[in-house]
């Protein structure tokens, strides 16, 4: 774990202009709005900000944060986001930084966390971690899905299977949706 090198910066292999991505991302923005009805959304790993822009066009007060552009987490002590989005990011996070990123995502979410990521394709046990795949050389950490699910639970969230099914429209099994557990009885 300590010897794992950070992922190399991601570079697009296709046209990532807003005009090229809008037809692809607009249905995702519509699905996010219709599934979560967010007022305030935080997109961790927002890339060029296309999803944030599309959510704003749909009336969501959306904020994006891209580690490659913004560096470290500034001071993310704020809360108040009813939806935290983290799509196709965690597989790029070094294992030694994984818990820090996860803890911060959970801290800024007042209600929902929506994650898509790659998982270990053939784990031997719950702690199995793959450090590469045949898809992208910047995919350096793919956990066992059960481990990531357990980490969300340990951070005070519960799984929402219905919303997971709604968001997993491609049926790839790479979507996680968690809701913060109520602290009142």
N, C-alpha and C positions, 0 to 999 in steps of 0.2 A: 504494500500500500504506500509506504513512504517513498518508494522508488518510482512510482507511477508518474510519468511526465504529463503535464497539462496537455489538453487537446490543442492541436495546431489550430490557428484561426480558421473558421469556416469561410470558404469562398464559394459563391454560387456557381453552379455549372449550367444554369439556364438563365433566361431573362427574368430578373426579379424587380423590374420596374413596376410601379403601381398599376399601370395600364395592363401589363401582362398578368399580374397576380390578381387583379380585381375579380375576373370571372371565376377564379379558383377559390379565392378567400371569401367572397360575398356570401355564398351559401353557408360557409362556416360561421360567419358573423350572424346571419339570420338564425341558424340553429342555436347558437349560444344565447341570443336574445330570447328566442321562443322557449328554450329549456330553462334558463336561469332567471330571466326577467331582471337582470342586474341594473342597479342604479349607478354603482361605482365599481369599476373593474380595473384590475392591475394585471398587466401582461408581462410576466417575467420571461425574458428572452424574446423580446418583441421584434428583433431583427431590424428591418427598415421601417417598422411602424405601420405596416399596411393594415393589420387586423385592428390596431388601435384606431386608426382613421375610419375604418368601416364601422366599428362599434360607435364611435362618436357620431357618424352620419345617421345612426339608428337611435340616437338620443341617450346613449350611455356615456357617463362621465368616465372615460377610460384614460389610464396612464400606462405608458410603456417603459420598460427598463431593459436595456440591452447591455450585458456585462462587457461585451467586446468594445462597445462605444463608451460606456459610462464608467468602466473600471469597477472598483469595489462598491459595496452597498452603501455609499453615502451614509445616512443615518436613518435607516428604515425602522424607526421606533413607532411610526404611525400605524394606526389601524383604521378601520372604517371601510375597507373594501368588502363588498358583499360577495365578490367573485374574484378569485385569484386564478389566473390562467398560466399554465406552464406547458407549452406544446413543443415536443421534440427538442428538449433542452437537457434533461437530466443525463442522457447518455453521453453528453459532452463534458460533464462535471467530473473532476478527479475524485476518486473514492474518499480521499482524506478531507475533501471539502463538501461531500455529499450531505452529511448531517447538518452542517451549517446552513447550506442552501435550503434544505427541507425545513429546518426550524424557522428560518426567516419567512418562508412562504406561509407556513402555518401561523406565524405571529401576525402577519399583515391581513390575514383573512378573518373577517367577522362571521362568515357563513360558509361559502363554498370554495373548494379547490378542485379545479379541473386540470388533469394532467394527461398528456400523451407522451409515451416514451417507448424505447426499445427495451426488451427484457432478455435475460439469459435464455437462449433457445433450448437448453437441455441441462438444467441444474441438477446436480447430485443431491443437494440439500438446500435448506433455507438460506444458508450463508454463501451459496455459490455466486460468484461474480465473473462475468465475461468481460474481457478488456479489449476485445476487437470483434468485428463482424465482417462479412463479405460485402457490406453495403457502403460504408463510409469510414475512412481512416480516422476521422475525428470522433467516432463513437468509441469511447474508452472505458465506460462503466455501464454495464448492463446487469442490474440486480435480478435476483429471483423475484418474480412478481409478489409472492407471498411475503417476502421481507419488506418490500416497499409498502405493501398494505399494512403490515404490522407497525411500521414506523409512523404512518398516519394515525393509526389507532392510539399509539403511545403518545402522540402529540394532541390528543383530545378530539379526534375526528371519527366519524362513523361513515361507513360506505353507503352510497345511495345507488343501488342496483338499477333502479328505474331510469335515473338520469344517465348512468353509464351506458345503458342500452340505447338511449336516445342519442347520445353523443358518439357512440361507436357505429356510425352509419355504414362504415366499410366492413364491419364485423371482423376486425383484425385482433381483437382482444388486447389492445394496447392503450385503452382508455380507462382512467381511474377518476371517479368522482367521489369526493368526501365532503361531508357537512360537519361543521363544528358541533360538538355535543353541547347541549344546554347545560348550564351550570346550576339552574334553578330546578327545584323539585316540584 
